[in-house]
Amino acid sequence: MSGLGNAPVGAVAQCPEGLVWVIVGFCLAFAAVTPPAAIAQDHMFSEGFSNDQYARLMLRNGFRTAIFTLIGVLALVVMRRRLMFAETQSA
């Protein structure tokens, strides 16, 4: 048995549980950063364009982009580990 409850030993066991939780944490961070970006965009819509609101919007969207990129890279790492494990099992 692996550290993932009743999951069978195999491809899942090759992915460290900590890495999975890091990905989950980044997903939660992405969700947490989304409302402030939406609020900044709403302020720009209702109050008109201002450099301050635009900078705030770009900062929040930059955070979202960085977090989303990290999620993608870590997901690729997990998939690569699973595929490499599957190849060694079939060889």
PDB file of N, CA, C and O in Angstrom:
ATOM      1  N   MET A   1       0.830  -1.188   0.000  1.00  0.00           N
ATOM      2  CA  MET A   1       0.000   0.000   0.000  1.00  0.00           C
ATOM      3  C   MET A   1       0.870   1.245   0.000  1.00  0.00           C
ATOM      4  O   MET A   1       1.942   1.270   0.603  1.00  0.00           O
ATOM      5  N   SER A   2       0.407   2.248  -0.665  1.00  0.00           N
ATOM      6  CA  SER A   2       1.136   3.512  -0.681  1.00  0.00           C
ATOM      7  C   SER A   2       0.561   4.429   0.385  1.00  0.00           C
ATOM      8  O   SER A   2      -0.339   4.049   1.134  1.00  0.00           O
ATOM      9  N   GLY A   3       1.099   5.649   0.440  1.00  0.00           N
ATOM     10  CA  GLY A   3       0.635   6.616   1.424  1.00  0.00           C
ATOM     11  C   GLY A   3      -0.662   7.299   1.023  1.00  0.00           C
ATOM     12  O   GLY A   3      -1.086   8.242   1.691  1.00  0.00           O
ATOM     13  N   LEU A   4      -1.306   6.846  -0.052  1.00  0.00           N
ATOM     14  CA  LEU A   4      -2.518   7.487  -0.539  1.00  0.00           C
ATOM     15  C   LEU A   4      -3.764   6.689  -0.173  1.00  0.00           C
ATOM     16  O   LEU A   4      -4.652   6.518  -1.009  1.00  0.00           O
ATOM     17  N   GLY A   5      -3.841   6.214   1.026  1.00  0.00           N
ATOM     18  CA  GLY A   5      -5.028   5.486   1.463  1.00  0.00           C
ATOM     19  C   GLY A   5      -5.034   4.073   0.914  1.00  0.00           C
ATOM     20  O   GLY A   5      -4.091   3.315   1.139  1.00  0.00           O
ATOM     21  N   ASN A   6      -6.079   3.713   0.202  1.00  0.00           N
ATOM     22  CA  ASN A   6      -6.226   2.364  -0.328  1.00  0.00           C
ATOM     23  C   ASN A   6      -5.730   2.238  -1.761  1.00  0.00           C
ATOM     24  O   ASN A   6      -6.043   1.253  -2.430  1.00  0.00           O
ATOM     25  N   ALA A   7      -4.973   3.198  -2.244  1.00  0.00           N
ATOM     26  CA  ALA A   7      -4.466   3.135  -3.617  1.00  0.00           C
ATOM     27  C   ALA A   7      -3.476   1.994  -3.734  1.00  0.00           C
ATOM     28  O   ALA A   7      -2.663   1.771  -2.838  1.00  0.00           O
ATOM     29  N   PRO A   8      -3.549   1.264  -4.856  1.00  0.00           N
ATOM     30  CA  PRO A   8      -2.614   0.145  -5.026  1.00  0.00           C
ATOM     31  C   PRO A   8      -1.205   0.647  -5.268  1.00  0.00           C
ATOM     32  O   PRO A   8      -0.987   1.763  -5.739  1.00  0.00           O
ATOM     33  N   VAL A   9      -0.247  -0.221  -4.927  1.00  0.00           N
ATOM     34  CA  VAL A   9       1.145   0.108  -5.190  1.00  0.00           C
ATOM     35  C   VAL A   9       1.327   0.053  -6.705  1.00  0.00           C
ATOM     36  O   VAL A   9       0.859  -0.886  -7.349  1.00  0.00           O
ATOM     37  N   GLY A  10       1.983   1.022  -7.266  1.00  0.00           N
ATOM     38  CA  GLY A  10       2.178   1.061  -8.715  1.00  0.00           C
ATOM     39  C   GLY A  10       2.594   2.440  -9.133  1.00  0.00           C
ATOM     40  O   GLY A  10       3.451   3.063  -8.506  1.00  0.00           O
ATOM     41  N   ALA A  11       1.988   2.912 -10.190  1.00  0.00           N
ATOM     42  CA  ALA A  11       2.353   4.207 -10.751  1.00  0.00           C
ATOM     43  C   ALA A  11       2.120   5.340  -9.757  1.00  0.00           C
ATOM     44  O   ALA A  11       2.892   6.297  -9.706  1.00  0.00           O
ATOM     45  N   VAL A  12       1.061   5.229  -8.971  1.00  0.00           N
ATOM     46  CA  VAL A  12       0.772   6.290  -8.006  1.00  0.00           C
ATOM     47  C   VAL A  12       1.860   6.348  -6.948  1.00  0.00           C
ATOM     48  O   VAL A  12       2.188   7.423  -6.446  1.00  0.00           O
ATOM     49  N   ALA A  13       2.414   5.208  -6.613  1.00  0.00           N
ATOM     50  CA  ALA A  13       3.454   5.167  -5.583  1.00  0.00           C
ATOM     51  C   ALA A  13       4.720   5.873  -6.043  1.00  0.00           C
ATOM     52  O   ALA A  13       5.523   6.288  -5.207  1.00  0.00           O
ATOM     53  N   GLN A  14       4.919   6.020  -7.341  1.00  0.00           N
ATOM     54  CA  GLN A  14       6.102   6.686  -7.858  1.00  0.00           C
ATOM     55  C   GLN A  14       6.006   8.200  -7.774  1.00  0.00           C
ATOM     56  O   GLN A  14       7.001   8.891  -7.990  1.00  0.00           O
ATOM     57  N   CYS A  15       4.843   8.724  -7.468  1.00  0.00           N
ATOM     58  CA  CYS A  15       4.655  10.168  -7.323  1.00  0.00           C
ATOM     59  C   CYS A  15       4.637  10.486  -5.835  1.00  0.00           C
ATOM     60  O   CYS A  15       3.735  10.050  -5.120  1.00  0.00           O
ATOM     61  N   PRO A  16       5.628  11.246  -5.358  1.00  0.00           N
ATOM     62  CA  PRO A  16       5.646  11.568  -3.927  1.00  0.00           C
ATOM     63  C   PRO A  16       4.362  12.288  -3.506  1.00  0.00           C
ATOM     64  O   PRO A  16       3.865  13.177  -4.197  1.00  0.00           O
ATOM     65  N   GLU A  17       3.861  11.880  -2.380  1.00  0.00           N
ATOM     66  CA  GLU A  17       2.619  12.472  -1.872  1.00  0.00           C
ATOM     67  C   GLU A  17       2.773  13.978  -1.657  1.00  0.00           C
ATOM     68  O   GLU A  17       1.830  14.743  -1.855  1.00  0.00           O
ATOM     69  N   GLY A  18       3.972  14.389  -1.250  1.00  0.00           N
ATOM     70  CA  GLY A  18       4.220  15.816  -1.053  1.00  0.00           C
ATOM     71  C   GLY A  18       4.070  16.609  -2.343  1.00  0.00           C
ATOM     72  O   GLY A  18       3.570  17.734  -2.326  1.00  0.00           O
ATOM     73  N   LEU A  19       4.499  16.034  -3.459  1.00  0.00           N
ATOM     74  CA  LEU A  19       4.375  16.710  -4.755  1.00  0.00           C
ATOM     75  C   LEU A  19       2.912  16.890  -5.135  1.00  0.00           C
ATOM     76  O   LEU A  19       2.518  17.929  -5.666  1.00  0.00           O
ATOM     77  N   VAL A  20       2.122  15.877  -4.859  1.00  0.00           N
ATOM     78  CA  VAL A  20       0.686  15.977  -5.142  1.00  0.00           C
ATOM     79  C   VAL A  20       0.068  17.098  -4.306  1.00  0.00           C
ATOM     80  O   VAL A  20      -0.750  17.871  -4.805  1.00  0.00           O
ATOM     81  N   TRP A  21       0.461  17.184  -3.040  1.00  0.00           N
ATOM     82  CA  TRP A  21      -0.094  18.233  -2.175  1.00  0.00           C
ATOM     83  C   TRP A  21       0.405  19.623  -2.569  1.00  0.00           C
ATOM     84  O   TRP A  21      -0.307  20.609  -2.377  1.00  0.00           O
ATOM     85  N   VAL A  22       1.603  19.710  -3.109  1.00  0.00           N
ATOM     86  CA  VAL A  22       2.094  20.997  -3.615  1.00  0.00           C
ATOM     87  C   VAL A  22       1.225  21.453  -4.780  1.00  0.00           C
ATOM     88  O   VAL A  22       0.867  22.627  -4.869  1.00  0.00           O
ATOM     89  N   ILE A  23       0.886  20.524  -5.674  1.00  0.00           N
ATOM     90  CA  ILE A  23       0.022  20.867  -6.805  1.00  0.00           C
ATOM     91  C   ILE A  23      -1.346  21.315  -6.308  1.00  0.00           C
ATOM     92  O   ILE A  23      -1.903  22.294  -6.806  1.00  0.00           O
ATOM     93  N   VAL A  24      -1.882  20.605  -5.334  1.00  0.00           N
ATOM     94  CA  VAL A  24      -3.178  20.997  -4.756  1.00  0.00           C
ATOM     95  C   VAL A  24      -3.082  22.386  -4.128  1.00  0.00           C
ATOM     96  O   VAL A  24      -3.991  23.203  -4.278  1.00  0.00           O
ATOM     97  N   GLY A  25      -2.000  22.647  -3.438  1.00  0.00           N
ATOM     98  CA  GLY A  25      -1.804  23.970  -2.833  1.00  0.00           C
ATOM     99  C   GLY A  25      -1.739  25.076  -3.871  1.00  0.00           C
ATOM    100  O   GLY A  25      -2.309  26.149  -3.677  1.00  0.00           O
ATOM    101  N   PHE A  26      -1.038  24.813  -4.984  1.00  0.00           N
ATOM    102  CA  PHE A  26      -0.984  25.814  -6.057  1.00  0.00           C
ATOM    103  C   PHE A  26      -2.361  26.029  -6.687  1.00  0.00           C
ATOM    104  O   PHE A  26      -2.700  27.150  -7.068  1.00  0.00           O
ATOM    105  N   CYS A  27      -3.149  24.971  -6.798  1.00  0.00           N
ATOM    106  CA  CYS A  27      -4.513  25.125  -7.329  1.00  0.00           C
ATOM    107  C   CYS A  27      -5.343  26.015  -6.404  1.00  0.00           C
ATOM    108  O   CYS A  27      -6.100  26.867  -6.869  1.00  0.00           O
ATOM    109  N   LEU A  28      -5.200  25.814  -5.104  1.00  0.00           N
ATOM    110  CA  LEU A  28      -5.918  26.660  -4.145  1.00  0.00           C
ATOM    111  C   LEU A  28      -5.420  28.103  -4.201  1.00  0.00           C
ATOM    112  O   LEU A  28      -6.211  29.040  -4.098  1.00  0.00           O
ATOM    113  N   ALA A  29      -4.107  28.279  -4.366  1.00  0.00           N
ATOM    114  CA  ALA A  29      -3.558  29.633  -4.477  1.00  0.00           C
ATOM    115  C   ALA A  29      -4.082  30.320  -5.731  1.00  0.00           C
ATOM    116  O   ALA A  29      -4.385  31.513  -5.709  1.00  0.00           O
ATOM    117  N   PHE A  30      -4.189  29.568  -6.822  1.00  0.00           N
ATOM    118  CA  PHE A  30      -4.727  30.130  -8.067  1.00  0.00           C
ATOM    119  C   PHE A  30      -6.158  30.610  -7.852  1.00  0.00           C
ATOM    120  O   PHE A  30      -6.535  31.696  -8.291  1.00  0.00           O
ATOM    121  N   ALA A  31      -6.944  29.788  -7.173  1.00  0.00           N
ATOM    122  CA  ALA A  31      -8.332  30.174  -6.896  1.00  0.00           C
ATOM    123  C   ALA A  31      -8.400  31.379  -5.957  1.00  0.00           C
ATOM    124  O   ALA A  31      -9.294  32.215  -6.085  1.00  0.00           O
ATOM    125  N   ALA A  32      -7.464  31.471  -5.019  1.00  0.00           N
ATOM    126  CA  ALA A  32      -7.472  32.585  -4.067  1.00  0.00           C
ATOM    127  C   ALA A  32      -7.054  33.899  -4.710  1.00  0.00           C
ATOM    128  O   ALA A  32      -7.491  34.964  -4.271  1.00  0.00           O
ATOM    129  N   VAL A  33      -6.217  33.845  -5.741  1.00  0.00           N
ATOM    130  CA  VAL A  33      -5.731  35.069  -6.381  1.00  0.00           C
ATOM    131  C   VAL A  33      -6.703  35.568  -7.448  1.00  0.00           C
ATOM    132  O   VAL A  33      -6.619  36.724  -7.863  1.00  0.00           O
ATOM    133  N   THR A  34      -7.605  34.731  -7.887  1.00  0.00           N
ATOM    134  CA  THR A  34      -8.529  35.112  -8.959  1.00  0.00           C
ATOM    135  C   THR A  34      -9.503  36.223  -8.556  1.00  0.00           C
ATOM    136  O   THR A  34      -9.665  37.164  -9.333  1.00  0.00           O
ATOM    137  N   PRO A  35     -10.160  36.176  -7.392  1.00  0.00           N
ATOM    138  CA  PRO A  35     -11.106  37.255  -7.064  1.00  0.00           C
ATOM    139  C   PRO A  35     -10.492  38.655  -7.006  1.00  0.00           C
ATOM    140  O   PRO A  35     -11.122  39.593  -7.496  1.00  0.00           O
ATOM    141  N   PRO A  36      -9.287  38.850  -6.431  1.00  0.00           N
ATOM    142  CA  PRO A  36      -8.730  40.206  -6.455  1.00  0.00           C
ATOM    143  C   PRO A  36      -8.489  40.727  -7.877  1.00  0.00           C
ATOM    144  O   PRO A  36      -8.646  41.922  -8.130  1.00  0.00           O
ATOM    145  N   ALA A  37      -8.113  39.854  -8.793  1.00  0.00           N
ATOM    146  CA  ALA A  37      -7.937  40.277 -10.182  1.00  0.00           C
ATOM    147  C   ALA A  37      -9.280  40.681 -10.787  1.00  0.00           C
ATOM    148  O   ALA A  37      -9.372  41.670 -11.514  1.00  0.00           O
ATOM    149  N   ALA A  38     -10.307  39.915 -10.483  1.00  0.00           N
ATOM    150  CA  ALA A  38     -11.641  40.238 -10.989  1.00  0.00           C
ATOM    151  C   ALA A  38     -12.151  41.545 -10.382  1.00  0.00           C
ATOM    152  O   ALA A  38     -12.796  42.339 -11.067  1.00  0.00           O
ATOM    153  N   ILE A  39     -11.868  41.767  -9.119  1.00  0.00           N
ATOM    154  CA  ILE A  39     -12.293  43.010  -8.464  1.00  0.00           C
ATOM    155  C   ILE A  39     -11.585  44.208  -9.086  1.00  0.00           C
ATOM    156  O   ILE A  39     -12.209  45.243  -9.322  1.00  0.00           O
ATOM    157  N   ALA A  40     -10.294  44.077  -9.352  1.00  0.00           N
ATOM    158  CA  ALA A  40      -9.553  45.176  -9.992  1.00  0.00           C
ATOM    159  C   ALA A  40     -10.112  45.461 -11.384  1.00  0.00           C
ATOM    160  O   ALA A  40     -10.219  46.617 -11.792  1.00  0.00           O
ATOM    161  N   GLN A  41     -10.465  44.405 -12.105  1.00  0.00           N
ATOM    162  CA  GLN A  41     -11.039  44.607 -13.434  1.00  0.00           C
ATOM    163  C   GLN A  41     -12.413  45.263 -13.327  1.00  0.00           C
ATOM    164  O   GLN A  41     -12.754  46.115 -14.148  1.00  0.00           O
ATOM    165  N   ASP A  42     -13.198  44.883 -12.336  1.00  0.00           N
ATOM    166  CA  ASP A  42     -14.511  45.498 -12.129  1.00  0.00           C
ATOM    167  C   ASP A  42     -14.370  46.974 -11.785  1.00  0.00           C
ATOM    168  O   ASP A  42     -15.150  47.799 -12.262  1.00  0.00           O
ATOM    169  N   HIS A  43     -13.385  47.314 -10.963  1.00  0.00           N
ATOM    170  CA  HIS A  43     -13.163  48.726 -10.624  1.00  0.00           C
ATOM    171  C   HIS A  43     -12.791  49.524 -11.872  1.00  0.00           C
ATOM    172  O   HIS A  43     -13.236  50.658 -12.047  1.00  0.00           O
ATOM    173  N   MET A  44     -11.977  48.928 -12.731  1.00  0.00           N
ATOM    174  CA  MET A  44     -11.605  49.625 -13.966  1.00  0.00           C
ATOM    175  C   MET A  44     -12.832  49.840 -14.844  1.00  0.00           C
ATOM    176  O   MET A  44     -12.962  50.874 -15.500  1.00  0.00           O
ATOM    177  N   PHE A  45     -13.728  48.862 -14.854  1.00  0.00           N
ATOM    178  CA  PHE A  45     -14.932  48.988 -15.673  1.00  0.00           C
ATOM    179  C   PHE A  45     -15.863  50.062 -15.126  1.00  0.00           C
ATOM    180  O   PHE A  45     -16.416  50.856 -15.888  1.00  0.00           O
ATOM    181  N   SER A  46     -16.037  50.089 -13.797  1.00  0.00           N
ATOM    182  CA  SER A  46     -16.995  51.031 -13.215  1.00  0.00           C
ATOM    183  C   SER A  46     -16.420  52.436 -13.027  1.00  0.00           C
ATOM    184  O   SER A  46     -17.142  53.421 -13.184  1.00  0.00           O
ATOM    185  N   GLU A  47     -15.142  52.540 -12.696  1.00  0.00           N
ATOM    186  CA  GLU A  47     -14.542  53.846 -12.415  1.00  0.00           C
ATOM    187  C   GLU A  47     -13.762  54.421 -13.589  1.00  0.00           C
ATOM    188  O   GLU A  47     -13.361  55.584 -13.566  1.00  0.00           O
ATOM    189  N   GLY A  48     -13.552  53.616 -14.601  1.00  0.00           N
ATOM    190  CA  GLY A  48     -12.752  54.072 -15.728  1.00  0.00           C
ATOM    191  C   GLY A  48     -11.296  53.671 -15.552  1.00  0.00           C
ATOM    192  O   GLY A  48     -10.873  53.249 -14.476  1.00  0.00           O
ATOM    193  N   PHE A  49     -10.549  53.813 -16.624  1.00  0.00           N
ATOM    194  CA  PHE A  49      -9.152  53.408 -16.627  1.00  0.00           C
ATOM    195  C   PHE A  49      -8.321  54.303 -15.722  1.00  0.00           C
ATOM    196  O   PHE A  49      -8.457  55.526 -15.746  1.00  0.00           O
ATOM    197  N   SER A  50      -7.465  53.689 -14.931  1.00  0.00           N
ATOM    198  CA  SER A  50      -6.473  54.430 -14.155  1.00  0.00           C
ATOM    199  C   SER A  50      -5.208  53.579 -14.113  1.00  0.00           C
ATOM    200  O   SER A  50      -5.269  52.350 -14.137  1.00  0.00           O
ATOM    201  N   ASN A  51      -4.082  54.242 -14.051  1.00  0.00           N
ATOM    202  CA  ASN A  51      -2.816  53.516 -14.017  1.00  0.00           C
ATOM    203  C   ASN A  51      -2.697  52.646 -12.773  1.00  0.00           C
ATOM    204  O   ASN A  51      -2.124  51.558 -12.824  1.00  0.00           O
ATOM    205  N   ASP A  52      -3.235  53.122 -11.666  1.00  0.00           N
ATOM    206  CA  ASP A  52      -3.181  52.348 -10.422  1.00  0.00           C
ATOM    207  C   ASP A  52      -3.978  51.047 -10.546  1.00  0.00           C
ATOM    208  O   ASP A  52      -3.485  49.979 -10.185  1.00  0.00           O
ATOM    209  N   GLN A  53      -5.197  51.138 -11.050  1.00  0.00           N
ATOM    210  CA  GLN A  53      -6.023  49.943 -11.229  1.00  0.00           C
ATOM    211  C   GLN A  53      -5.416  48.995 -12.259  1.00  0.00           C
ATOM    212  O   GLN A  53      -5.460  47.776 -12.093  1.00  0.00           O
ATOM    213  N   TYR A  54      -4.851  49.561 -13.323  1.00  0.00           N
ATOM    214  CA  TYR A  54      -4.225  48.742 -14.360  1.00  0.00           C
ATOM    215  C   TYR A  54      -3.020  47.989 -13.780  1.00  0.00           C
ATOM    216  O   TYR A  54      -2.839  46.804 -14.062  1.00  0.00           O
ATOM    217  N   ALA A  55      -2.204  48.661 -12.982  1.00  0.00           N
ATOM    218  CA  ALA A  55      -1.041  48.014 -12.356  1.00  0.00           C
ATOM    219  C   ALA A  55      -1.489  46.907 -11.415  1.00  0.00           C
ATOM    220  O   ALA A  55      -0.882  45.836 -11.382  1.00  0.00           O
ATOM    221  N   ARG A  56      -2.541  47.153 -10.654  1.00  0.00           N
ATOM    222  CA  ARG A  56      -3.073  46.141  -9.742  1.00  0.00           C
ATOM    223  C   ARG A  56      -3.584  44.922 -10.518  1.00  0.00           C
ATOM    224  O   ARG A  56      -3.347  43.778 -10.129  1.00  0.00           O
ATOM    225  N   LEU A  57      -4.289  45.188 -11.620  1.00  0.00           N
ATOM    226  CA  LEU A  57      -4.805  44.103 -12.445  1.00  0.00           C
ATOM    227  C   LEU A  57      -3.665  43.279 -13.042  1.00  0.00           C
ATOM    228  O   LEU A  57      -3.716  42.049 -13.032  1.00  0.00           O
ATOM    229  N   MET A  58      -2.648  43.946 -13.555  1.00  0.00           N
ATOM    230  CA  MET A  58      -1.524  43.236 -14.174  1.00  0.00           C
ATOM    231  C   MET A  58      -0.725  42.442 -13.141  1.00  0.00           C
ATOM    232  O   MET A  58      -0.238  41.351 -13.439  1.00  0.00           O
ATOM    233  N   LEU A  59      -0.590  42.976 -11.942  1.00  0.00           N
ATOM    234  CA  LEU A  59       0.115  42.264 -10.877  1.00  0.00           C
ATOM    235  C   LEU A  59      -0.619  40.974 -10.525  1.00  0.00           C
ATOM    236  O   LEU A  59      -0.007  39.909 -10.440  1.00  0.00           O
ATOM    237  N   ARG A  60      -1.928  41.072 -10.320  1.00  0.00           N
ATOM    238  CA  ARG A  60      -2.716  39.886  -9.966  1.00  0.00           C
ATOM    239  C   ARG A  60      -2.711  38.872 -11.106  1.00  0.00           C
ATOM    240  O   ARG A  60      -2.601  37.669 -10.868  1.00  0.00           O
ATOM    241  N   ASN A  61      -2.829  39.349 -12.330  1.00  0.00           N
ATOM    242  CA  ASN A  61      -2.795  38.427 -13.462  1.00  0.00           C
ATOM    243  C   ASN A  61      -1.405  37.804 -13.623  1.00  0.00           C
ATOM    244  O   ASN A  61      -1.287  36.662 -14.068  1.00  0.00           O
ATOM    245  N   GLY A  62      -0.373  38.535 -13.270  1.00  0.00           N
ATOM    246  CA  GLY A  62       0.975  37.965 -13.287  1.00  0.00           C
ATOM    247  C   GLY A  62       1.112  36.838 -12.282  1.00  0.00           C
ATOM    248  O   GLY A  62       1.707  35.803 -12.583  1.00  0.00           O
ATOM    249  N   PHE A  63       0.557  37.034 -11.074  1.00  0.00           N
ATOM    250  CA  PHE A  63       0.557  35.970 -10.071  1.00  0.00           C
ATOM    251  C   PHE A  63      -0.185  34.740 -10.593  1.00  0.00           C
ATOM    252  O   PHE A  63       0.285  33.610 -10.460  1.00  0.00           O
ATOM    253  N   ARG A  64      -1.358  34.984 -11.190  1.00  0.00           N
ATOM    254  CA  ARG A  64      -2.153  33.874 -11.714  1.00  0.00           C
ATOM    255  C   ARG A  64      -1.388  33.119 -12.794  1.00  0.00           C
ATOM    256  O   ARG A  64      -1.414  31.889 -12.826  1.00  0.00           O
ATOM    257  N   THR A  65      -0.705  33.847 -13.680  1.00  0.00           N
ATOM    258  CA  THR A  65       0.055  33.204 -14.746  1.00  0.00           C
ATOM    259  C   THR A  65       1.190  32.366 -14.184  1.00  0.00           C
ATOM    260  O   THR A  65       1.407  31.239 -14.627  1.00  0.00           O
ATOM    261  N   ALA A  66       1.915  32.908 -13.212  1.00  0.00           N
ATOM    262  CA  ALA A  66       3.029  32.169 -12.613  1.00  0.00           C
ATOM    263  C   ALA A  66       2.530  30.905 -11.909  1.00  0.00           C
ATOM    264  O   ALA A  66       3.129  29.840 -12.054  1.00  0.00           O
ATOM    265  N   ILE A  67       1.453  31.015 -11.160  1.00  0.00           N
ATOM    266  CA  ILE A  67       0.908  29.865 -10.441  1.00  0.00           C
ATOM    267  C   ILE A  67       0.422  28.805 -11.423  1.00  0.00           C
ATOM    268  O   ILE A  67       0.683  27.616 -11.239  1.00  0.00           O
ATOM    269  N   PHE A  68      -0.283  29.238 -12.466  1.00  0.00           N
ATOM    270  CA  PHE A  68      -0.802  28.281 -13.456  1.00  0.00           C
ATOM    271  C   PHE A  68       0.345  27.568 -14.174  1.00  0.00           C
ATOM    272  O   PHE A  68       0.256  26.374 -14.459  1.00  0.00           O
ATOM    273  N   THR A  69       1.413  28.297 -14.463  1.00  0.00           N
ATOM    274  CA  THR A  69       2.581  27.688 -15.110  1.00  0.00           C
ATOM    275  C   THR A  69       3.226  26.655 -14.192  1.00  0.00           C
ATOM    276  O   THR A  69       3.598  25.573 -14.647  1.00  0.00           O
ATOM    277  N   LEU A  70       3.361  26.973 -12.909  1.00  0.00           N
ATOM    278  CA  LEU A  70       3.916  26.013 -11.949  1.00  0.00           C
ATOM    279  C   LEU A  70       3.055  24.758 -11.833  1.00  0.00           C
ATOM    280  O   LEU A  70       3.577  23.647 -11.733  1.00  0.00           O
ATOM    281  N   ILE A  71       1.749  24.935 -11.847  1.00  0.00           N
ATOM    282  CA  ILE A  71       0.848  23.780 -11.799  1.00  0.00           C
ATOM    283  C   ILE A  71       1.101  22.888 -13.011  1.00  0.00           C
ATOM    284  O   ILE A  71       1.197  21.668 -12.878  1.00  0.00           O
ATOM    285  N   GLY A  72       1.208  23.491 -14.187  1.00  0.00           N
ATOM    286  CA  GLY A  72       1.444  22.721 -15.405  1.00  0.00           C
ATOM    287  C   GLY A  72       2.770  21.988 -15.388  1.00  0.00           C
ATOM    288  O   GLY A  72       2.839  20.819 -15.769  1.00  0.00           O
ATOM    289  N   VAL A  73       3.827  22.661 -14.950  1.00  0.00           N
ATOM    290  CA  VAL A  73       5.146  22.027 -14.901  1.00  0.00           C
ATOM    291  C   VAL A  73       5.149  20.865 -13.910  1.00  0.00           C
ATOM    292  O   VAL A  73       5.674  19.794 -14.213  1.00  0.00           O
ATOM    293  N   LEU A  74       4.577  21.068 -12.747  1.00  0.00           N
ATOM    294  CA  LEU A  74       4.540  19.987 -11.754  1.00  0.00           C
ATOM    295  C   LEU A  74       3.668  18.826 -12.229  1.00  0.00           C
ATOM    296  O   LEU A  74       3.990  17.667 -11.969  1.00  0.00           O
ATOM    297  N   ALA A  75       2.578  19.123 -12.915  1.00  0.00           N
ATOM    298  CA  ALA A  75       1.740  18.053 -13.457  1.00  0.00           C
ATOM    299  C   ALA A  75       2.516  17.250 -14.500  1.00  0.00           C
ATOM    300  O   ALA A  75       2.385  16.028 -14.560  1.00  0.00           O
ATOM    301  N   LEU A  76       3.319  17.923 -15.318  1.00  0.00           N
ATOM    302  CA  LEU A  76       4.153  17.208 -16.290  1.00  0.00           C
ATOM    303  C   LEU A  76       5.192  16.335 -15.596  1.00  0.00           C
ATOM    304  O   LEU A  76       5.484  15.234 -16.063  1.00  0.00           O
ATOM    305  N   VAL A  77       5.752  16.811 -14.490  1.00  0.00           N
ATOM    306  CA  VAL A  77       6.716  16.015 -13.728  1.00  0.00           C
ATOM    307  C   VAL A  77       6.042  14.744 -13.212  1.00  0.00           C
ATOM    308  O   VAL A  77       6.609  13.655 -13.299  1.00  0.00           O
ATOM    309  N   VAL A  78       4.844  14.889 -12.681  1.00  0.00           N
ATOM    310  CA  VAL A  78       4.112  13.733 -12.168  1.00  0.00           C
ATOM    311  C   VAL A  78       3.805  12.755 -13.298  1.00  0.00           C
ATOM    312  O   VAL A  78       3.995  11.550 -13.136  1.00  0.00           O
ATOM    313  N   MET A  79       3.340  13.249 -14.427  1.00  0.00           N
ATOM    314  CA  MET A  79       3.021  12.370 -15.556  1.00  0.00           C
ATOM    315  C   MET A  79       4.267  11.674 -16.078  1.00  0.00           C
ATOM    316  O   MET A  79       4.212  10.496 -16.434  1.00  0.00           O
ATOM    317  N   ARG A  80       5.378  12.374 -16.129  1.00  0.00           N
ATOM    318  CA  ARG A  80       6.620  11.762 -16.600  1.00  0.00           C
ATOM    319  C   ARG A  80       7.038  10.625 -15.672  1.00  0.00           C
ATOM    320  O   ARG A  80       7.448   9.559 -16.132  1.00  0.00           O
ATOM    321  N   ARG A  81       6.931  10.855 -14.371  1.00  0.00           N
ATOM    322  CA  ARG A  81       7.280   9.799 -13.417  1.00  0.00           C
ATOM    323  C   ARG A  81       6.379   8.583 -13.582  1.00  0.00           C
ATOM    324  O   ARG A  81       6.837   7.443 -13.518  1.00  0.00           O
ATOM    325  N   ARG A  82       5.099   8.838 -13.793  1.00  0.00           N
ATOM    326  CA  ARG A  82       4.167   7.719 -13.969  1.00  0.00           C
ATOM    327  C   ARG A  82       4.463   6.967 -15.250  1.00  0.00           C
ATOM    328  O   ARG A  82       4.432   5.737 -15.265  1.00  0.00           O
ATOM    329  N   LEU A  83       4.752   7.692 -16.337  1.00  0.00           N
ATOM    330  CA  LEU A  83       5.056   7.037 -17.613  1.00  0.00           C
ATOM    331  C   LEU A  83       6.367   6.273 -17.543  1.00  0.00           C
ATOM    332  O   LEU A  83       6.472   5.161 -18.060  1.00  0.00           O
ATOM    333  N   MET A  84       7.359   6.866 -16.907  1.00  0.00           N
ATOM    334  CA  MET A  84       8.647   6.173 -16.780  1.00  0.00           C
ATOM    335  C   MET A  84       8.486   4.902 -15.946  1.00  0.00           C
ATOM    336  O   MET A  84       9.118   3.888 -16.244  1.00  0.00           O
ATOM    337  N   PHE A  85       7.655   4.940 -14.913  1.00  0.00           N
ATOM    338  CA  PHE A  85       7.412   3.764 -14.089  1.00  0.00           C
ATOM    339  C   PHE A  85       6.688   2.693 -14.895  1.00  0.00           C
ATOM    340  O   PHE A  85       7.005   1.508 -14.792  1.00  0.00           O
ATOM    341  N   ALA A  86       5.704   3.120 -15.705  1.00  0.00           N
ATOM    342  CA  ALA A  86       4.957   2.162 -16.535  1.00  0.00           C
ATOM    343  C   ALA A  86       5.877   1.512 -17.560  1.00  0.00           C
ATOM    344  O   ALA A  86       5.726   0.326 -17.851  1.00  0.00           O
ATOM    345  N   GLU A  87       6.820   2.255 -18.110  1.00  0.00           N
ATOM    346  CA  GLU A  87       7.752   1.683 -19.087  1.00  0.00           C
ATOM    347  C   GLU A  87       8.676   0.673 -18.438  1.00  0.00           C
ATOM    348  O   GLU A  87       8.974  -0.359 -19.039  1.00  0.00           O
ATOM    349  N   THR A  88       9.139   0.944 -17.220  1.00  0.00           N
ATOM    350  CA  THR A  88      10.020  -0.006 -16.563  1.00  0.00           C
ATOM    351  C   THR A  88       9.268  -1.274 -16.168  1.00  0.00           C
ATOM    352  O   THR A  88       9.863  -2.351 -16.132  1.00  0.00           O
ATOM    353  N   GLN A  89       7.988  -1.170 -15.876  1.00  0.00           N
ATOM    354  CA  GLN A  89       7.183  -2.342 -15.534  1.00  0.00           C
ATOM    355  C   GLN A  89       6.942  -3.238 -16.748  1.00  0.00           C
ATOM    356  O   GLN A  89       6.910  -4.461 -16.618  1.00  0.00           O
ATOM    357  N   SER A  90       6.771  -2.632 -17.935  1.00  0.00           N
ATOM    358  CA  SER A  90       6.495  -3.421 -19.129  1.00  0.00           C
ATOM    359  C   SER A  90       7.755  -3.991 -19.756  1.00  0.00           C
ATOM    360  O   SER A  90       7.671  -4.926 -20.552  1.00  0.00           O
ATOM    361  N   ALA A  91       8.924  -3.452 -19.418  1.00  0.00           N
ATOM    362  CA  ALA A  91      10.177  -3.928 -20.018  1.00  0.00           C
ATOM    363  C   ALA A  91      10.697  -5.188 -19.388  1.00  0.00           C
ATOM    364  O   ALA A  91      11.742  -5.696 -19.796  1.00  0.00           O
TER     365      ALA A  91
END
